[in-house]
Amino acid sequence: MNPVVLTVALSVAAIASFAWSVFGAFRSGESLTSGYDALRVSAVASWIIQLMLLVNASMAFDSPNYWAGNLLVVLGLLLFWHCVRITSARKLTLAFSEDAPVHIYMVGPYGYVRHPFYLSYLMAYFGMAVAANDVWLYLTAFMMGVLYYHAARFEERKFENSHLSEHYAGYRRTTGMFLPRMSRLSNRRG
């Protein structure tokens, strides 16, 4: 089997899952900003670019990058579907929605990071880049990271201006944006 086939198959699974989430994992119909349109267009363009680059990449089964990258895509997918399961009863709104937050998730992956959906996307993006060890894929992943950072900050400002602001401030002090805080990890072990 060609090593590219596995990476492309995992990447298609990730992209299809992320595309499905717009209709299946999140609430729609809320007032959206132009930021959502920019994110949507950027995501679709990056998916197309990434798949084109992956199909034409030269990969080898004996490359540590190949296995590390594919593992990162798989972990991103697992995190994504865990987030879907956690939020299925009370779905979150789409990125850049202008709705007022009504609850804070702090269970499952939300006990470690404030934005695990974005983290799952970034894991898949960077996993594809690592697997192919391609500078253009790294650049695409980095650009999407910048967009997800802005989306996360937009959502955090909504919490800061809501009736949940005090509760969210405490949650923010103990939980990292995209990466767990070391103190949080050490407290979980004990």
ABEGO torsion letter per residue (X at the ends): XBAAAAAAAAAAAAAAAAAAAAAAABBBGBBBBAAAAAAAAAAAAAAAAAAAAAAABBBBAABAAAAAAAAAAAAAAAAAAAAAAAAAABBBBBBGBABBBABBBABEAAAABABAAAAAAAAAAAAAAAAAGBAAAAAAAAAAAAAAAAAAAAAAAAAAABAAAAAAAAAAAABBAABBBAAAAAAAAX
